[in-house]
Amino acid sequence: MKRRLLPLFLVFLTGCSSLLFHPEKEHIFTPARLELPYEDLKISTPDGIHLHAWYIPAYCSGKIPCPSKANILYLHGNAENISSHTFSVIWLILHGYNLTALDYRGFGQSEGSVSLSGAETDIRSAIEYLLEKYPDKPLFVFGQSIGAALTVSAVANYEHQDKLAGVIIDSAFSKARRIAREKVGQIWLLWPLQYPLSFLVPENNAEGNIAKITVPKLFLTTEDDTIVPPHHTRDLYAKATAPKILEIVETGGHIRALNNENAKNTFLNFLEKNSSLSEK
């Protein structure tokens, strides 16, 4: 039995980083395909990595320039790049928000190799860039899936988080090793090894960091999310300090809560309210 499990262990060991990241370098298409104006941003990190992002301004038909309410830094999930994630949230520009979609190091046109700690550095670098470039514009940080877990850690350890208008945490896992154990435990041959194998995964302890975030927080998930089950979001919400809002949708799947009209309205109300508070 041990001999049979050894090859599986080795396969997991060599591929364990793929539990968290599945980057793609090639773009599927750009906002130009939708005839939307956008700007390619080049953001530098303290460790010398050049990151790529899209800045897509708020869209108002017939109004140039279009007045905007706030900036949103969008942080995508663990696979592909901004070209396959951004268009699920592009509707935000129709409600008066400028959208900046960031590719972490190793993704898309961003330099470097993927890592959890590196991605947290990338997020803080993007926050600094946007606050410096648009000092009078409220800034929200919106993460989905692993982007949400990274958002928690990055913002919690950002010394100027009081400059942020709010944080949106959509379908985050509470701990990287916890979600790794859950996934490994679903493979019956590896079930006895779920704990030792999980320690091969770099930790991202969103649960341990969430209480450090003092700005307004909106938590989103669905009850039928099988990728990151909703108990992760409930754990994060329970440990978060006020002000905080929890919105759980019955159905929809992973990072699909905003397909629900009520959740979408909660999200827009959260942005509207905290944009106004940030401007005072």
N, C-alpha and C positions, 0 to 999 in steps of 0.2 A: 504493500500500500504506500509506504514512504517513497519507494522508487517511482511509483506512478505520480505522486504528488510533486516530486522534485521538479520535473519539467514545467509543470504549471506554475510553481513558485518562481522559477527562473524567468518565465515569460512575464509574469506579473512584475518582477523586480526590474526587468529591463524596460518595461513599458509603463511603469507606475506614474510617470509624469503625464502620460496621456489621460490619466483619470481626471486631470484638472484642465489641461490645455490642448486644444486641437487647432493651432493657427494655420491660416492659409495666407499666402503672399499675394495671390492674384485677385484683383477686383472683378466682381461680376458686372457691375455697372455703377455709374456715378449719378448724382442729382441732375446732371445735364440731360440724362435720358428722360427726365420728367420736365425738362425745360425750366428747371429751378436755378436761380443764381446761387453760387456757393464759392467759398474760398478754401484753397488748400493751406492749412496751417503747418508750420514747422516749429515744434516745441522742443526745447533743449532741457535735459535733466541735469542735476548736479553731478552725476557720474559720466557725463559726456555722451549720452545717447540722444539721437535726434528722432523725435516722434512725429508721426503724421496724424493729422485730424482734419475733419471737414467742419467748416463754419457755414451753416445754412441759416440765413436771416429770416425773420418773421415774414410771412407772405400776405400781402394785401393787394388784391386785384385793382390795378389802376392807381395805386398810391406809391410814389417813389420820392424819397425813401419811405418805407413802411414803418410806422411807429411800433415799438416793441415794449413789452412789459418787463421782461427779464431775460437772462441767459440761462440755458440749461446745459450742463455738461453731462453727456450721455455715455455710459460705460456698459459695453455689451457683454454677452456671455462668453463661454470658454472656447467656442469654435469659430472658424473662418475669420472674418474681419468686418470692418464697418460697412462694407458694401452689401453684406447679407443680413445685417441686423438693423441698420438705421431706418430702413423704410417701413418698419413696423411701428415706429414712433414719429414718423415724419409729419403726421397730422398735427403735432404740437405747433408747428410754424403757422398753421391756419388760425390758431387761437392767440397769436401775438407774441410767441416766444422764439427767440433765437436759439438754434440747436447746434451745439458743438459735439461731434461724435469723435471719440478718441480711439486709436488703435494702440494697445499696449505694445511694449517692446517685443519684437519677434512676430507681430501680426501685421498683415498688409504691407504698407510702405514704411513702417517704423523699423528702425535699426534694432540690433541687439538680439538677445536670446530670452525666451520667456522664463519668468519666475514669479512667484507670489510676491516676494519682497520688492522685486524690480517693478512689478505692476503697481504696487502701492506708491512707490516713488514717482512713477509716471503720472498717477492720478493727482498727487500733490503738485507736481510740476505744471499740470494743465490748469489746476485751480489757481495757482500763482499767476500763470500767464493771463488767464481771463480776468482776474481781479485787477491786474496791473493795466491791461489793455482797456478794460471797461470799468473804471473805478466807481462810476455813478449808476451802474446797472446791477440790480439784484441778481445773485447767482445761486442756482439750485444744482445739486449733484444728484443724478438719477442713475442708479445701477440696477442691472438685471442679472439674476442667477449668480455666477461667480463674480460678475461685476458689482453686484450688490454687496456680497461679502467683502470684496476688496474696498468698496466705498466705506463700509463701516470702519475697517482698520485704518484706512488712509485718513479719513476725516477725524477719527478719534485721536489720532496722533499728530494732527495738524495744529500748530500753535496759534493760527489766526482763524479758527473755525467760526469765531463770533462774527466774521465778515460774511458768512454764508447766510442765505435767506432760508434754506431748508434742505433736507435730504430725503430722497425717495428710495426705499429699499424693497425691491420687487423680487420675491422668491429666492432670498439668500439662504445659504446653508449656515448653521450656527457655528460649526467647526469643520474644517477640511477633513480632519481625521475621522470625525463622526460620520460624515457622509461617505467617506471611503469605506469604513467598516460596514455601513449599511449596504453599499453596493457589492462589496466582496461577499457579504453574508448571503446575498441572493444566489450565489454560485455554490451549490451544495458541496462540491468537492473541496472548495476553499473555505467553507464555513468555519472549520476549526482554526483557520489561520487568520481570521478577520482582524484580530487585535494586533498580532505581530506585523502583518502586512500593512496595516494602516499607519504604522510608525515609519514606513518608508516614504510617506507623503509629507511634504512640508506643511507645517500647521498654519492655518489662518483662523485665529480665535476671535471671530466676530462677537460671539457671546461674551467673551471677556472684555471686549472693547466698547460695546454698545452704550454702556452707562456713562462713558466719557463724552458722548456727543450731547451737547447742551442745546443745539439749535432744534427747531421743529422737525419732526420725523413722521413720515407716512410709510406704513408697512403694507405691502400688497402680496397676496398669494391666492391660490385656489384650493378647495378641499380635495380635488381629484388630481393634484400634482403628484405624479409618480417619480419624477426626476429628483426634485427636492421636496419631500413631503411637508405638509403645512405645519407640522409640529416644530420644525426649525424656525419658522417665522413667529410662531406663538412664543417659543423660548426667548427669541430676541426681543419681542415686544414686552414680555413680562419683565425683562431685566433693564429695559430702557427707561430713562427718566422722562418726565413731562417737559415740554408738550409733545404728545405722540398720538397718532391715529392708527387704528388697525382696520383694514378692509379685506375680508376674506370672501371670495366668490365661490359659489357651490361647484360650478363646472367650468371647464375651459382648458385645463392642462397647464403645463409649465410656461411661465411668463406670459400667460394669456388673460390675466385678471382684467386688463384694460380693454378687452373686447366686450366686457360687461358695461352697460350704459351707466349703471349706478356707480360702479367703481371709477369709471372715466370721469363722471361728474365730481366725485369725491376728490379725485386727483386735480382736476381743474380748479375746484374751490380751494384746495390746499395751496396751489400756486398763486391764485388770485389774492387770497388773504395774506399770505406771507410776502408776496411782492409789495403789497401796500405797506405792511409793517416795516419792511426793510428800507423803504424809501423815506420813512418818517425820521 
